[in-house]
Amino acid sequence: MAVSQSANVLEKAMGHVEGGVTEQNMTNPDRDRQQYGDPSGERMKALVWNGKNSVEVVETHKPKIIEERDVILKVTGSTICGSDLHLYHGAVIQLQKGDILGHEFCGKVDSVGPGVKNLKPGDRVVASFQIACGECMYCQKKLSSQCERTNTNKVENIMYGGRTAGMFGYSHFTGGFAGGQAEYARVPYGDVNLLPLPDDVPDEKGLYLSDVLSTSWNCVVDTGVKEGDVVAIWGAGPIGQMCAEMSFIRGAKRVIVIDGGPAAWRLDLVKSKTPKVETLNYTDLPKGETVTSKLKEMEHGGPDVALECAAGEYAKGIGHKIELALGLETDTSEIINEMITSVKSYGRCGITGVYVGFTNHFNIGGLMERGIRLIGNGQAPVHLYWKDLLKMIQDGSLDSSIMLSHRVNMDEMDTLYQKFDARADNLQKVFVQTRFSDPPAPGTPELTSWK
């Protein structure tokens, strides 16, 4: 959901960014309170980016309705995502100091524009992390992540050969929209980007329809996990954890989750939540043994399917660390190469972790000669899946709360970013409450405070 700072040279070479920073400051009321802040003068707390590895909870202006299909939400829950760390690290172009972060949030409708007929104040809703118009070619197919109308950014268009939809709290590269790690949020096209939550789905479960559940389901479905498959998953974070659960729902006979280093504790957590999962700690492998050799030992020929749920920012070998530091690549190819060499011939490899630019030393020979299917899962089209996933939560076939580890106050979000980045305190998925939140739902974590 970002692009590395090493792409700055591309941005500078092209000069002006179409529909870029100046035009899209409107999404952050603190940039122009008179034009975009609520006329009542009401203020709110919000988490803003202050530079590399620096975020802060500040007081800023409540947003107001700008377009007729806008909805203003009282945010009742938000969370932090692994992709937020790319912003935190400063590895995103067109991110400005003071930008409000956060792309996963739910809330209660505060006010609606005159074009919104299907929602009213007080309705409980969850927001899609992507902003879709509901009318363009992609939106008509519910491929909401590729909306043609909500992101006019020229840099992304040239880099990728097309634009993704606008996204909340993810820099001007994806539209410049203020995020939901705040007490209020403006939701453009709110009539299509907000899903009503029924009374039997508390915020602690409904929140994750915003991103993580749709992203995980898209990874599993788009890569084609089917009955009887053996599935290997790189990354034991929330996405990997849910992909394991969902692979079993799709009929996989074995699921092996791979992680290691400072995050190795997550393997035990995933195992405790989904006992059928097998785990592989790459840092515990004997000398001379690799992830590929171990997987082929565990399953003849290797797994049928490999799912990448980690991201390309984190290099393991010294060579890739140097190239990333020098800006010679934006993403390391190490995990993708492991996937290609690990799966059976004609196996399927899906990439759902964030890869944002260019990589070196990619094993294209192994891909071609062994007939491996390499699938970029893309930003998950939330609108395609979220109603079905909501039904799965309601009927008990999917328990989104298994990844929920902590509940924290919004006032402590700066500390939360530091701890999440350090993979400390066994943090997995977090529920961030505001002054508008309901009390914790039964069976969910009580409030944690680091003060």
Secondary structure, DSSP 4 states (H G I P E B T S, - for coil): ----GGGHHHHHHH-SPTT-HHHHGGGSTTT-HHHHB-TT--EEEEEEEEETTEEEEEEEEPB---STT-EEEEEEEE---TTHHHHHTT--TT--TTPBP-S-EEEEEEEE-TT--S--TT-EEEE-SEE--SSSHHHHTT-GGG-SSS---HHHHHHHSS-PPEEBTS-GGGT-B--SSBSEEEETTHHHHEEE--TTS-HHHHGGGGTHHHHHHHHHHHHT--TT-EEEEE--SHHHHHHHHHHHHTT-SEEEEEE-GGGTHHHHHHHHHSTT-EEEEGGGPPTT--HHHHHHHHSTT--SEEEE-S-SS---SHHHHHHHHTTS-SB--HHHHHHHHHSPTT-EEEE-S---S-BSS--HHHHHHTT-EEEE--S--HHHHHHHHHHHHHHTS--GGGGEEEEEEGGGHHHHHHHHHTT-TT--EEEEE-TTPPPPPTTSPPEE---
